[in-house]
């Protein structure tokens, strides 16, 4: 187990967009069930996340055009916006590799037309599993990869 950092805050759309852009190389994932996909650029829909190798930014709308935002990080972020506070608790994390459903598998009805990078099968998702006081609280995506074909 390694230490994890979880920050919480509330931002308007412009500040959220700037926060996401301040972390280079993040992948966007829309949680809008009508269009569940990986949008290009910083397209803020109802809810979603932007993830990279060492952190994830999650958001969901609140009232008045604002967003509740979580930052799940593998390292402390000392210069995060003042709107953010550390979420209380003893946060630990572990790495996990998940195999995602093949999009052509007839037993399932996945909502994606393709995974990140255009793949439809053999997709793996590396995640950080965050535990608060020993209880699994978040599964945070980190990167998509493809299984080696033998």
N, CA, C and O atoms as a GROMACS GRO file, in nm:
protein
  600
    1UNK      N    1   0.084  -0.119   0.000
    1UNK     CA    2   0.000   0.000   0.000
    1UNK      C    3   0.088   0.124   0.000
    1UNK      O    4   0.195   0.128   0.062
    2UNK      N    5   0.041   0.224  -0.071
    2UNK     CA    6   0.107   0.354  -0.076
    2UNK      C    7   0.010   0.461  -0.028
    2UNK      O    8  -0.111   0.439  -0.028
    3UNK      N    9   0.063   0.574   0.013
    3UNK     CA   10  -0.022   0.685   0.057
    3UNK      C   11  -0.092   0.746  -0.063
    3UNK      O   12  -0.035   0.753  -0.172
    4UNK      N   13  -0.214   0.790  -0.043
    4UNK     CA   14  -0.291   0.861  -0.146
    4UNK      C   15  -0.339   0.994  -0.091
    4UNK      O   16  -0.347   1.013   0.030
    5UNK      N   17  -0.371   1.085  -0.180
    5UNK     CA   18  -0.420   1.217  -0.143
    5UNK      C   19  -0.552   1.242  -0.214
    5UNK      O   20  -0.562   1.223  -0.335
    6UNK      N   21  -0.653   1.284  -0.139
    6UNK     CA   22  -0.784   1.313  -0.195
    6UNK      C   23  -0.822   1.455  -0.152
    6UNK      O   24  -0.826   1.487  -0.033
    7UNK      N   25  -0.848   1.538  -0.252
    7UNK     CA   26  -0.885   1.678  -0.230
    7UNK      C   27  -1.027   1.699  -0.280
    7UNK      O   28  -1.071   1.635  -0.376
    8UNK      N   29  -1.099   1.790  -0.214
    8UNK     CA   30  -1.237   1.821  -0.253
    8UNK      C   31  -1.255   1.972  -0.257
    8UNK      O   32  -1.201   2.045  -0.174
    9UNK      N   33  -1.332   2.018  -0.355
    9UNK     CA   34  -1.361   2.160  -0.366
    9UNK      C   35  -1.479   2.182  -0.458
    9UNK      O   36  -1.533   2.088  -0.516
   10UNK      N   37  -1.519   2.307  -0.472
   10UNK     CA   38  -1.627   2.344  -0.564
   10UNK      C   39  -1.578   2.457  -0.652
   10UNK      O   40  -1.523   2.556  -0.603
   11UNK      N   41  -1.598   2.442  -0.785
   11UNK     CA   42  -1.548   2.539  -0.882
   11UNK      C   43  -1.656   2.574  -0.983
   11UNK      O   44  -1.750   2.498  -1.004
   12UNK      N   45  -1.642   2.692  -1.046
   12UNK     CA   46  -1.727   2.723  -1.160
   12UNK      C   47  -1.666   2.657  -1.284
   12UNK      O   48  -1.556   2.601  -1.278
   13UNK      N   49  -1.736   2.664  -1.395
   13UNK     CA   50  -1.692   2.593  -1.516
   13UNK      C   51  -1.555   2.640  -1.564
   13UNK      O   52  -1.471   2.558  -1.600
   14UNK      N   53  -1.531   2.770  -1.564
   14UNK     CA   54  -1.403   2.822  -1.611
   14UNK      C   55  -1.286   2.776  -1.525
   14UNK      O   56  -1.181   2.740  -1.577
   15UNK      N   57  -1.305   2.777  -1.393
   15UNK     CA   58  -1.199   2.734  -1.302
   15UNK      C   59  -1.174   2.584  -1.316
   15UNK      O   60  -1.059   2.539  -1.308
   16UNK      N   61  -1.280   2.505  -1.336
   16UNK     CA   62  -1.264   2.361  -1.356
   16UNK      C   63  -1.187   2.334  -1.485
   16UNK      O   64  -1.096   2.251  -1.488
   17UNK      N   65  -1.223   2.403  -1.590
   17UNK     CA   66  -1.154   2.388  -1.719
   17UNK      C   67  -1.004   2.423  -1.703
   17UNK      O   68  -0.918   2.351  -1.755
   18UNK      N   69  -0.974   2.530  -1.633
   18UNK     CA   70  -0.835   2.570  -1.609
   18UNK      C   71  -0.760   2.468  -1.525
   18UNK      O   72  -0.644   2.439  -1.551
   19UNK      N   73  -0.827   2.414  -1.424
   19UNK     CA   74  -0.764   2.311  -1.340
   19UNK      C   75  -0.725   2.191  -1.424
   19UNK      O   76  -0.612   2.142  -1.414
   20UNK      N   77  -0.817   2.142  -1.506
   20UNK     CA   78  -0.789   2.025  -1.590
   20UNK      C   79  -0.674   2.054  -1.685
   20UNK      O   80  -0.585   1.970  -1.703
   21UNK      N   81  -0.673   2.172  -1.745
   21UNK     CA   82  -0.567   2.208  -1.839
   21UNK      C   83  -0.433   2.226  -1.770
   21UNK      O   84  -0.329   2.216  -1.835
   22UNK      N   85  -0.432   2.254  -1.640
   22UNK     CA   86  -0.306   2.274  -1.568
   22UNK      C   87  -0.229   2.143  -1.549
   22UNK      O   88  -0.109   2.145  -1.524
   23UNK      N   89  -0.297   2.031  -1.561
   23UNK     CA   90  -0.232   1.900  -1.553
   23UNK      C   91  -0.218   1.848  -1.695
   23UNK      O   92  -0.318   1.818  -1.760
   24UNK      N   93  -0.097   1.838  -1.744
   24UNK     CA   94  -0.077   1.799  -1.884
   24UNK      C   95  -0.104   1.650  -1.906
   24UNK      O   96  -0.081   1.566  -1.819
   25UNK      N   97  -0.153   1.619  -2.027
   25UNK     CA   98  -0.168   1.481  -2.070
   25UNK      C   99  -0.284   1.404  -2.011
   25UNK      O  100  -0.280   1.281  -2.010
   26UNK      N  101  -0.387   1.471  -1.962
   26UNK     CA  102  -0.501   1.399  -1.905
   26UNK      C  103  -0.595   1.352  -2.015
   26UNK      O  104  -0.611   1.419  -2.118
   27UNK      N  105  -0.657   1.238  -1.992
   27UNK     CA  106  -0.757   1.182  -2.082
   27UNK      C  107  -0.895   1.212  -2.025
   27UNK      O  108  -0.920   1.187  -1.907
   28UNK      N  109  -0.982   1.267  -2.107
   28UNK     CA  110  -1.118   1.299  -2.064
   28UNK      C  111  -1.209   1.177  -2.081
   28UNK      O  112  -1.197   1.102  -2.178
   29UNK      N  113  -1.298   1.159  -1.985
   29UNK     CA  114  -1.400   1.054  -1.993
   29UNK      C  115  -1.532   1.116  -1.949
   29UNK      O  116  -1.545   1.161  -1.836
   30UNK      N  117  -1.630   1.116  -2.039
   30UNK     CA  118  -1.762   1.170  -2.009
   30UNK      C  119  -1.845   1.065  -1.937
   30UNK      O  120  -1.845   0.948  -1.975
   31UNK      N  121  -1.915   1.106  -1.833
   31UNK     CA  122  -2.007   1.017  -1.762
   31UNK      C  123  -2.150   1.043  -1.804
   31UNK      O  124  -2.243   0.994  -1.740
   32UNK      N  125  -2.171   1.120  -1.910
   32UNK     CA  126  -2.303   1.148  -1.963
   32UNK      C  127  -2.354   1.020  -2.029
   32UNK      O  128  -2.300   0.978  -2.132
   33UNK      N  129  -2.455   0.957  -1.972
   33UNK     CA  130  -2.499   0.826  -2.023
   33UNK      C  131  -2.551   0.832  -2.166
   33UNK      O  132  -2.551   0.731  -2.235
   34UNK      N  133  -2.594   0.949  -2.211
   34UNK     CA  134  -2.639   0.962  -2.349
   34UNK      C  135  -2.521   0.961  -2.446
   34UNK      O  136  -2.538   0.924  -2.563
   35UNK      N  137  -2.403   1.002  -2.400
   35UNK     CA  138  -2.283   1.007  -2.484
   35UNK      C  139  -2.162   0.966  -2.402
   35UNK      O  140  -2.074   1.048  -2.376
   36UNK      N  141  -2.158   0.842  -2.360
   36UNK     CA  142  -2.048   0.789  -2.279
   36UNK      C  143  -1.928   0.766  -2.371
   36UNK      O  144  -1.927   0.671  -2.450
   37UNK      N  145  -1.828   0.854  -2.361
   37UNK     CA  146  -1.714   0.842  -2.452
   37UNK      C  147  -1.595   0.920  -2.399
   37UNK      O  148  -1.596   0.971  -2.287
   38UNK      N  149  -1.492   0.927  -2.482
   38UNK     CA  150  -1.369   0.999  -2.451
   38UNK      C  151  -1.364   1.124  -2.540
   38UNK      O  152  -1.305   1.118  -2.648
   39UNK      N  153  -1.423   1.236  -2.497
   39UNK     CA  154  -1.424   1.354  -2.583
   39UNK      C  155  -1.285   1.414  -2.601
   39UNK      O  156  -1.200   1.403  -2.513
   40UNK      N  157  -1.264   1.476  -2.715
   40UNK     CA  158  -1.137   1.544  -2.742
   40UNK      C  159  -1.138   1.678  -2.671
   40UNK      O  160  -1.243   1.741  -2.657
   41UNK      N  161  -1.022   1.723  -2.627
   41UNK     CA  162  -1.013   1.852  -2.560
   41UNK      C  163  -1.078   1.848  -2.423
   41UNK      O  164  -1.100   1.741  -2.367
   42UNK      N  165  -1.108   1.965  -2.370
   42UNK     CA  166  -1.174   1.975  -2.239
   42UNK      C  167  -1.320   2.007  -2.262
   42UNK      O  168  -1.360   2.123  -2.266
   43UNK      N  169  -1.400   1.902  -2.279
   43UNK     CA  170  -1.544   1.916  -2.300
   43UNK      C  171  -1.614   1.874  -2.172
   43UNK      O  172  -1.622   1.755  -2.140
   44UNK      N  173  -1.665   1.972  -2.099
   44UNK     CA  174  -1.731   1.944  -1.971
   44UNK      C  175  -1.878   1.917  -1.995
   44UNK      O  176  -1.954   2.006  -2.033
   45UNK      N  177  -1.916   1.794  -1.972
   45UNK     CA  178  -2.058   1.759  -1.981
   45UNK      C  179  -2.111   1.750  -1.839
   45UNK      O  180  -2.050   1.805  -1.747
   46UNK      N  181  -2.222   1.684  -1.821
   46UNK     CA  182  -2.283   1.678  -1.687
   46UNK      C  183  -2.182   1.637  -1.580
   46UNK      O  184  -2.166   1.707  -1.480
   47UNK      N  185  -2.118   1.529  -1.600
   47UNK     CA  186  -2.020   1.479  -1.504
   47UNK      C  187  -1.914   1.404  -1.580
   47UNK      O  188  -1.934   1.364  -1.695
   48UNK      N  189  -1.802   1.384  -1.516
   48UNK     CA  190  -1.697   1.310  -1.584
   48UNK      C  191  -1.569   1.312  -1.505
   48UNK      O  192  -1.565   1.347  -1.387
   49UNK      N  193  -1.463   1.274  -1.575
   49UNK     CA  194  -1.332   1.275  -1.513
   49UNK      C  195  -1.227   1.299  -1.620
   49UNK      O  196  -1.250   1.281  -1.739
   50UNK      N  197  -1.111   1.341  -1.573
   50UNK     CA  198  -0.993   1.354  -1.657
   50UNK      C  199  -0.883   1.283  -1.580
   50UNK      O  200  -0.856   1.315  -1.464
   51UNK      N  201  -0.818   1.186  -1.644
   51UNK     CA  202  -0.721   1.107  -1.569
   51UNK      C  203  -0.589   1.096  -1.644
   51UNK      O  204  -0.582   1.109  -1.766
   52UNK      N  205  -0.485   1.072  -1.566
   52UNK     CA  206  -0.351   1.053  -1.618
   52UNK      C  207  -0.278   0.952  -1.533
   52UNK      O  208  -0.338   0.885  -1.449
   53UNK      N  209  -0.148   0.940  -1.554
   53UNK     CA  210  -0.069   0.837  -1.485
   53UNK      C  211  -0.065   0.850  -1.334
   53UNK      O  212  -0.043   0.750  -1.264
   54UNK      N  213  -0.084   0.971  -1.281
   54UNK     CA  214  -0.068   0.987  -1.136
   54UNK      C  215  -0.183   1.058  -1.067
   54UNK      O  216  -0.178   1.080  -0.946
   55UNK      N  217  -0.288   1.096  -1.142
   55UNK     CA  218  -0.401   1.161  -1.074
   55UNK      C  219  -0.527   1.154  -1.159
   55UNK      O  220  -0.523   1.123  -1.279
   56UNK      N  221  -0.637   1.184  -1.095
   56UNK     CA  222  -0.767   1.193  -1.162
   56UNK      C  223  -0.840   1.314  -1.106
   56UNK      O  224  -0.836   1.340  -0.986
   57UNK      N  225  -0.906   1.388  -1.194
   57UNK     CA  226  -0.997   1.496  -1.155
   57UNK      C  227  -1.138   1.449  -1.189
   57UNK      O  228  -1.166   1.415  -1.304
   58UNK      N  229  -1.227   1.446  -1.090
   58UNK     CA  230  -1.367   1.408  -1.110
   58UNK      C  231  -1.456   1.528  -1.082
   58UNK      O  232  -1.425   1.610  -0.996
   59UNK      N  233  -1.566   1.537  -1.154
   59UNK     CA  234  -1.660   1.646  -1.127
   59UNK      C  235  -1.803   1.602  -1.150
   59UNK      O  236  -1.831   1.509  -1.227
   60UNK      N  237  -1.892   1.672  -1.081
   60UNK     CA  238  -2.036   1.655  -1.101
   60UNK      C  239  -2.099   1.791  -1.077
   60UNK      O  240  -2.052   1.868  -0.993
   61UNK      N  241  -2.206   1.822  -1.151
   61UNK     CA  242  -2.267   1.954  -1.136
   61UNK      C  243  -2.340   1.968  -1.003
   61UNK      O  244  -2.395   1.872  -0.949
   62UNK      N  245  -2.337   2.090  -0.951
   62UNK     CA  246  -2.420   2.124  -0.835
   62UNK      C  247  -2.514   2.234  -0.884
   62UNK      O  248  -2.544   2.240  -1.004
   63UNK      N  249  -2.561   2.319  -0.798
   63UNK     CA  250  -2.652   2.424  -0.841
   63UNK      C  251  -2.575   2.548  -0.888
   63UNK      O  252  -2.459   2.567  -0.853
   64UNK      N  253  -2.641   2.630  -0.966
   64UNK     CA  254  -2.585   2.758  -1.008
   64UNK      C  255  -2.465   2.748  -1.100
   64UNK      O  256  -2.379   2.836  -1.098
   65UNK      N  257  -2.457   2.643  -1.182
   65UNK     CA  258  -2.348   2.631  -1.278
   65UNK      C  259  -2.213   2.597  -1.217
   65UNK      O  260  -2.109   2.618  -1.280
   66UNK      N  261  -2.214   2.546  -1.096
   66UNK     CA  262  -2.089   2.509  -1.028
   66UNK      C  263  -2.073   2.358  -1.030
   66UNK      O  264  -2.166   2.284  -1.061
   67UNK      N  265  -1.952   2.313  -0.996
   67UNK     CA  266  -1.919   2.171  -0.998
   67UNK      C  267  -1.853   2.130  -0.867
   67UNK      O  268  -1.766   2.201  -0.815
   68UNK      N  269  -1.895   2.016  -0.813
   68UNK     CA  270  -1.824   1.953  -0.702
   68UNK      C  271  -1.709   1.876  -0.765
   68UNK      O  272  -1.730   1.796  -0.857
   69UNK      N  273  -1.587   1.899  -0.716
   69UNK     CA  274  -1.468   1.844  -0.780
   69UNK      C  275  -1.386   1.766  -0.678
   69UNK      O  276  -1.365   1.811  -0.565
   70UNK      N  277  -1.340   1.648  -0.719
   70UNK     CA  278  -1.245   1.569  -0.641
   70UNK      C  279  -1.116   1.556  -0.721
   70UNK      O  280  -1.119   1.540  -0.843
   71UNK      N  281  -1.004   1.562  -0.653
   71UNK     CA  282  -0.876   1.531  -0.714
   71UNK      C  283  -0.819   1.414  -0.636
   71UNK      O  284  -0.793   1.425  -0.516
   72UNK      N  285  -0.799   1.301  -0.705
   72UNK     CA  286  -0.743   1.179  -0.646
   72UNK      C  287  -0.601   1.166  -0.697
   72UNK      O  288  -0.578   1.145  -0.816
   73UNK      N  289  -0.504   1.179  -0.606
   73UNK     CA  290  -0.365   1.189  -0.650
   73UNK      C  291  -0.275   1.087  -0.583
   73UNK      O  292  -0.296   1.048  -0.468
   74UNK      N  293  -0.173   1.044  -0.658
   74UNK     CA  294  -0.072   0.953  -0.605
   74UNK      C  295   0.033   1.028  -0.525
   74UNK      O  296   0.114   0.966  -0.456
   75UNK      N  297   0.033   1.161  -0.533
   75UNK     CA  298   0.131   1.243  -0.462
   75UNK      C  299   0.063   1.370  -0.411
   75UNK      O  300  -0.041   1.411  -0.462
   76UNK      N  301   0.121   1.429  -0.309
   76UNK     CA  302   0.069   1.554  -0.255
   76UNK      C  303   0.079   1.663  -0.362
   76UNK      O  304   0.176   1.668  -0.437
   77UNK      N  305  -0.021   1.751  -0.368
   77UNK     CA  306  -0.023   1.863  -0.462
   77UNK      C  307  -0.022   1.991  -0.378
   77UNK      O  308  -0.128   2.040  -0.339
   78UNK      N  309   0.097   2.046  -0.349
   78UNK     CA  310   0.105   2.159  -0.256
   78UNK      C  311   0.045   2.289  -0.308
   78UNK      O  312   0.001   2.371  -0.227
   79UNK      N  313   0.041   2.313  -0.438
   79UNK     CA  314  -0.007   2.440  -0.493
   79UNK      C  315  -0.145   2.431  -0.556
   79UNK      O  316  -0.176   2.506  -0.649
   80UNK      N  317  -0.228   2.342  -0.507
   80UNK     CA  318  -0.363   2.328  -0.559
   80UNK      C  319  -0.443   2.453  -0.522
   80UNK      O  320  -0.413   2.519  -0.423
   81UNK      N  321  -0.544   2.485  -0.600
   81UNK     CA  322  -0.626   2.605  -0.576
   81UNK      C  323  -0.674   2.610  -0.430
   81UNK      O  324  -0.697   2.506  -0.369
   82UNK      N  325  -0.688   2.731  -0.374
   82UNK     CA  326  -0.730   2.743  -0.234
   82UNK      C  327  -0.871   2.691  -0.207
   82UNK      O  328  -0.907   2.668  -0.091
   83UNK      N  329  -0.953   2.670  -0.311
   83UNK     CA  330  -1.087   2.614  -0.292
   83UNK      C  331  -1.082   2.468  -0.249
   83UNK      O  332  -1.183   2.414  -0.203
   84UNK      N  333  -0.967   2.404  -0.263
   84UNK     CA  334  -0.954   2.262  -0.232
   84UNK      C  335  -0.900   2.238  -0.092
   84UNK      O  336  -0.810   2.308  -0.045
   85UNK      N  337  -0.958   2.139  -0.027
   85UNK     CA  338  -0.913   2.096   0.105
   85UNK      C  339  -0.889   1.945   0.099
   85UNK      O  340  -0.955   1.874   0.023
   86UNK      N  341  -0.793   1.898   0.178
   86UNK     CA  342  -0.772   1.754   0.189
   86UNK      C  343  -0.895   1.691   0.254
   86UNK      O  344  -0.948   1.744   0.352
   87UNK      N  345  -0.940   1.580   0.200
   87UNK     CA  346  -1.050   1.507   0.260
   87UNK      C  347  -0.994   1.428   0.378
   87UNK      O  348  -0.893   1.358   0.364
   88UNK      N  349  -1.058   1.441   0.492
   88UNK     CA  350  -1.008   1.376   0.613
   88UNK      C  351  -1.005   1.224   0.599
   88UNK      O  352  -1.082   1.166   0.524
   89UNK      N  353  -0.914   1.164   0.671
   89UNK     CA  354  -0.903   1.019   0.675
   89UNK      C  355  -0.762   0.974   0.645
   89UNK      O  356  -0.677   1.051   0.601
   90UNK      N  357  -0.739   0.846   0.671
   90UNK     CA  358  -0.612   0.782   0.639
   90UNK      C  359  -0.626   0.722   0.500
   90UNK      O  360  -0.685   0.615   0.485
   91UNK      N  361  -0.573   0.790   0.399
   91UNK     CA  362  -0.588   0.748   0.260
   91UNK      C  363  -0.469   0.664   0.217
   91UNK      O  364  -0.354   0.707   0.227
   92UNK      N  365  -0.498   0.543   0.171
   92UNK     CA  366  -0.399   0.453   0.115
   92UNK      C  367  -0.445   0.415  -0.025
   92UNK      O  368  -0.563   0.427  -0.057
   93UNK      N  369  -0.352   0.369  -0.108
   93UNK     CA  370  -0.390   0.328  -0.243
   93UNK      C  371  -0.306   0.209  -0.286
   93UNK      O  372  -0.194   0.189  -0.239
   94UNK      N  373  -0.363   0.131  -0.375
   94UNK     CA  374  -0.291   0.020  -0.436
   94UNK      C  375  -0.320   0.020  -0.585
   94UNK      O  376  -0.421   0.075  -0.630
   95UNK      N  377  -0.232  -0.040  -0.661
   95UNK     CA  378  -0.248  -0.046  -0.806
   95UNK      C  379  -0.324  -0.173  -0.844
   95UNK      O  380  -0.311  -0.277  -0.780
   96UNK      N  381  -0.405  -0.162  -0.949
   96UNK     CA  382  -0.479  -0.276  -0.998
   96UNK      C  383  -0.492  -0.265  -1.150
   96UNK      O  384  -0.507  -0.155  -1.203
   97UNK      N  385  -0.486  -0.377  -1.219
   97UNK     CA  386  -0.504  -0.380  -1.364
   97UNK      C  387  -0.637  -0.451  -1.391
   97UNK      O  388  -0.657  -0.566  -1.351
   98UNK      N  389  -0.728  -0.381  -1.460
   98UNK     CA  390  -0.859  -0.436  -1.492
   98UNK      C  391  -0.869  -0.468  -1.640
   98UNK      O  392  -0.822  -0.390  -1.723
   99UNK      N  393  -0.928  -0.579  -1.674
   99UNK     CA  394  -0.954  -0.613  -1.814
   99UNK      C  395  -1.095  -0.566  -1.845
   99UNK      O  396  -1.190  -0.603  -1.777
  100UNK      N  397  -1.108  -0.484  -1.948
  100UNK     CA  398  -1.239  -0.431  -1.985
  100UNK      C  399  -1.312  -0.523  -2.081
  100UNK      O  400  -1.249  -0.600  -2.154
  101UNK      N  401  -1.442  -0.516  -2.081
  101UNK     CA  402  -1.527  -0.598  -2.166
  101UNK      C  403  -1.495  -0.572  -2.313
  101UNK      O  404  -1.481  -0.457  -2.355
  102UNK      N  405  -1.482  -0.680  -2.391
  102UNK     CA  406  -1.466  -0.665  -2.535
  102UNK      C  407  -1.595  -0.605  -2.590
  102UNK      O  408  -1.704  -0.655  -2.561
  103UNK      N  409  -1.583  -0.500  -2.669
  103UNK     CA  410  -1.702  -0.428  -2.717
  103UNK      C  411  -1.786  -0.510  -2.814
  103UNK      O  412  -1.903  -0.478  -2.835
  104UNK      N  413  -1.729  -0.615  -2.872
  104UNK     CA  414  -1.806  -0.699  -2.964
  104UNK      C  415  -1.866  -0.822  -2.895
  104UNK      O  416  -1.929  -0.904  -2.961
  105UNK      N  417  -1.848  -0.834  -2.764
  105UNK     CA  418  -1.901  -0.948  -2.690
  105UNK      C  419  -2.053  -0.935  -2.682
  105UNK      O  420  -2.104  -0.837  -2.626
  106UNK      N  421  -2.126  -1.031  -2.737
  106UNK     CA  422  -2.272  -1.026  -2.747
  106UNK      C  423  -2.343  -1.038  -2.611
  106UNK      O  424  -2.461  -1.007  -2.600
  107UNK      N  425  -2.270  -1.082  -2.507
  107UNK     CA  426  -2.332  -1.096  -2.375
  107UNK      C  427  -2.352  -0.962  -2.305
  107UNK      O  428  -2.425  -0.953  -2.207
  108UNK      N  429  -2.286  -0.858  -2.355
  108UNK     CA  430  -2.291  -0.727  -2.292
  108UNK      C  431  -2.337  -0.623  -2.393
  108UNK      O  432  -2.332  -0.646  -2.514
  109UNK      N  433  -2.381  -0.511  -2.343
  109UNK     CA  434  -2.416  -0.400  -2.431
  109UNK      C  435  -2.338  -0.276  -2.386
  109UNK      O  436  -2.395  -0.184  -2.328
  110UNK      N  437  -2.208  -0.275  -2.413
  110UNK     CA  438  -2.127  -0.161  -2.371
  110UNK      C  439  -2.174  -0.032  -2.436
  110UNK      O  440  -2.227  -0.032  -2.547
  111UNK      N  441  -2.155   0.077  -2.366
  111UNK     CA  442  -2.200   0.208  -2.414
  111UNK      C  443  -2.096   0.278  -2.501
  111UNK      O  444  -2.126   0.381  -2.561
  112UNK      N  445  -1.975   0.225  -2.510
  112UNK     CA  446  -1.870   0.285  -2.592
  112UNK      C  447  -1.876   0.230  -2.733
  112UNK      O  448  -1.906   0.112  -2.752
  113UNK      N  449  -1.847   0.314  -2.832
  113UNK     CA  450  -1.830   0.263  -2.968
  113UNK      C  451  -1.687   0.214  -2.986
  113UNK      O  452  -1.661   0.126  -3.068
  114UNK      N  453  -1.593   0.271  -2.909
  114UNK     CA  454  -1.454   0.227  -2.909
  114UNK      C  455  -1.391   0.277  -2.780
  114UNK      O  456  -1.431   0.379  -2.725
  115UNK      N  457  -1.291   0.204  -2.734
  115UNK     CA  458  -1.214   0.250  -2.618
  115UNK      C  459  -1.111   0.352  -2.664
  115UNK      O  460  -1.089   0.372  -2.784
  116UNK      N  461  -1.049   0.414  -2.569
  116UNK     CA  462  -0.944   0.510  -2.596
  116UNK      C  463  -0.840   0.448  -2.689
  116UNK      O  464  -0.795   0.336  -2.665
  117UNK      N  465  -0.802   0.518  -2.793
  117UNK     CA  466  -0.707   0.465  -2.891
  117UNK      C  467  -0.774   0.386  -3.001
  117UNK      O  468  -0.706   0.335  -3.090
  118UNK      N  469  -0.908   0.375  -2.997
  118UNK     CA  470  -0.981   0.309  -3.105
  118UNK      C  471  -0.999   0.160  -3.090
  118UNK      O  472  -1.064   0.097  -3.174
  119UNK      N  473  -0.943   0.100  -2.985
  119UNK     CA  474  -0.953  -0.045  -2.968
  119UNK      C  475  -1.091  -0.091  -2.926
  119UNK      O  476  -1.168  -0.014  -2.867
  120UNK      N  477  -1.122  -0.216  -2.956
  120UNK     CA  478  -1.250  -0.274  -2.919
  120UNK      C  479  -1.236  -0.399  -2.834
  120UNK      O  480  -1.333  -0.445  -2.775
  121UNK      N  481  -1.112  -0.455  -2.826
  121UNK     CA  482  -1.092  -0.576  -2.746
  121UNK      C  483  -0.950  -0.577  -2.691
  121UNK      O  484  -0.862  -0.505  -2.739
  122UNK      N  485  -0.929  -0.661  -2.590
  122UNK     CA  486  -0.797  -0.672  -2.529
  122UNK      C  487  -0.755  -0.548  -2.453
  122UNK      O  488  -0.635  -0.522  -2.436
  123UNK      N  489  -0.852  -0.470  -2.406
  123UNK     CA  490  -0.822  -0.343  -2.340
  123UNK      C  491  -0.805  -0.365  -2.189
  123UNK      O  492  -0.884  -0.435  -2.126
  124UNK      N  493  -0.700  -0.304  -2.135
  124UNK     CA  494  -0.676  -0.310  -1.991
  124UNK      C  495  -0.673  -0.167  -1.937
  124UNK      O  496  -0.630  -0.074  -2.006
  125UNK      N  497  -0.720  -0.151  -1.814
  125UNK     CA  498  -0.722  -0.021  -1.750
  125UNK      C  499  -0.646  -0.031  -1.618
  125UNK      O  500  -0.687  -0.104  -1.527
  126UNK      N  501  -0.534   0.042  -1.610
  126UNK     CA  502  -0.459   0.048  -1.484
  126UNK      C  503  -0.529   0.149  -1.395
  126UNK      O  504  -0.561   0.260  -1.438
  127UNK      N  505  -0.553   0.110  -1.270
  127UNK     CA  506  -0.625   0.194  -1.175
  127UNK      C  507  -0.550   0.205  -1.044
  127UNK      O  508  -0.469   0.118  -1.009
  128UNK      N  509  -0.577   0.312  -0.972
  128UNK     CA  510  -0.538   0.324  -0.832
  128UNK      C  511  -0.664   0.304  -0.750
  128UNK      O  512  -0.764   0.372  -0.771
  129UNK      N  513  -0.660   0.210  -0.658
  129UNK     CA  514  -0.773   0.184  -0.570
  129UNK      C  515  -0.745   0.259  -0.440
  129UNK      O  516  -0.648   0.231  -0.371
  130UNK      N  517  -0.833   0.356  -0.408
  130UNK     CA  518  -0.815   0.440  -0.290
  130UNK      C  519  -0.897   0.384  -0.175
  130UNK      O  520  -1.016   0.358  -0.189
  131UNK      N  521  -0.832   0.367  -0.061
  131UNK     CA  522  -0.897   0.320   0.061
  131UNK      C  523  -0.893   0.432   0.165
  131UNK      O  524  -0.788   0.492   0.188
  132UNK      N  525  -1.006   0.458   0.226
  132UNK     CA  526  -1.013   0.556   0.335
  132UNK      C  527  -1.036   0.479   0.464
  132UNK      O  528  -1.138   0.412   0.480
  133UNK      N  529  -0.939   0.490   0.555
  133UNK     CA  530  -0.946   0.417   0.683
  133UNK      C  531  -0.971   0.268   0.660
  133UNK      O  532  -1.046   0.204   0.734
  134UNK      N  533  -0.906   0.213   0.555
  134UNK     CA  534  -0.913   0.070   0.527
  134UNK      C  535  -1.031   0.026   0.443
  134UNK      O  536  -1.045  -0.094   0.416
  135UNK      N  537  -1.117   0.118   0.400
  135UNK     CA  538  -1.237   0.082   0.322
  135UNK      C  539  -1.221   0.135   0.180
  135UNK      O  540  -1.193   0.253   0.160
  136UNK      N  541  -1.239   0.047   0.081
  136UNK     CA  542  -1.228   0.089  -0.059
  136UNK      C  543  -1.332   0.198  -0.084
  136UNK      O  544  -1.451   0.179  -0.059
  137UNK      N  545  -1.286   0.312  -0.135
  137UNK     CA  546  -1.373   0.427  -0.155
  137UNK      C  547  -1.380   0.470  -0.301
  137UNK      O  548  -1.486   0.508  -0.350
  138UNK      N  549  -1.266   0.466  -0.372
  138UNK     CA  550  -1.261   0.505  -0.513
  138UNK      C  551  -1.176   0.408  -0.592
  138UNK      O  552  -1.074   0.358  -0.543
  139UNK      N  553  -1.218   0.382  -0.715
  139UNK     CA  554  -1.132   0.314  -0.814
  139UNK      C  555  -1.106   0.421  -0.919
  139UNK      O  556  -1.197   0.463  -0.991
  140UNK      N  557  -0.982   0.463  -0.927
  140UNK     CA  558  -0.944   0.579  -1.008
  140UNK      C  559  -0.863   0.536  -1.130
  140UNK      O  560  -0.754   0.481  -1.116
  141UNK      N  561  -0.917   0.559  -1.252
  141UNK     CA  562  -0.842   0.519  -1.372
  141UNK      C  563  -0.711   0.595  -1.385
  141UNK      O  564  -0.701   0.711  -1.344
  142UNK      N  565  -0.610   0.529  -1.443
  142UNK     CA  566  -0.480   0.591  -1.463
  142UNK      C  567  -0.436   0.586  -1.610
  142UNK      O  568  -0.395   0.688  -1.665
  143UNK      N  569  -0.446   0.470  -1.673
  143UNK     CA  570  -0.410   0.464  -1.816
  143UNK      C  571  -0.467   0.338  -1.880
  143UNK      O  572  -0.489   0.236  -1.815
  144UNK      N  573  -0.491   0.350  -2.010
  144UNK     CA  574  -0.544   0.241  -2.090
  144UNK      C  575  -0.428   0.177  -2.165
  144UNK      O  576  -0.340   0.246  -2.216
  145UNK      N  577  -0.429   0.044  -2.170
  145UNK     CA  578  -0.328  -0.028  -2.249
  145UNK      C  579  -0.398  -0.146  -2.317
  145UNK      O  580  -0.514  -0.176  -2.290
  146UNK      N  581  -0.324  -0.210  -2.405
  146UNK     CA  582  -0.379  -0.323  -2.480
  146UNK      C  583  -0.297  -0.447  -2.454
  146UNK      O  584  -0.174  -0.442  -2.456
  147UNK      N  585  -0.366  -0.559  -2.429
  147UNK     CA  586  -0.300  -0.685  -2.402
  147UNK      C  587  -0.217  -0.726  -2.521
  147UNK      O  588  -0.256  -0.705  -2.636
  148UNK      N  589  -0.101  -0.784  -2.494
  148UNK     CA  590  -0.015  -0.834  -2.599
  148UNK      C  591  -0.079  -0.958  -2.661
  148UNK      O  592  -0.124  -1.047  -2.590
  149UNK      N  593  -0.083  -0.963  -2.794
  149UNK     CA  594  -0.138  -1.080  -2.861
  149UNK      C  595  -0.027  -1.183  -2.877
  149UNK      O  596   0.085  -1.150  -2.914
  150UNK      N  597  -0.063  -1.311  -2.846
  150UNK     CA  598   0.039  -1.415  -2.859
  150UNK      C  599   0.021  -1.498  -2.983
  150UNK      O  600   0.099  -1.590  -3.008
   0.00000   0.00000   0.00000
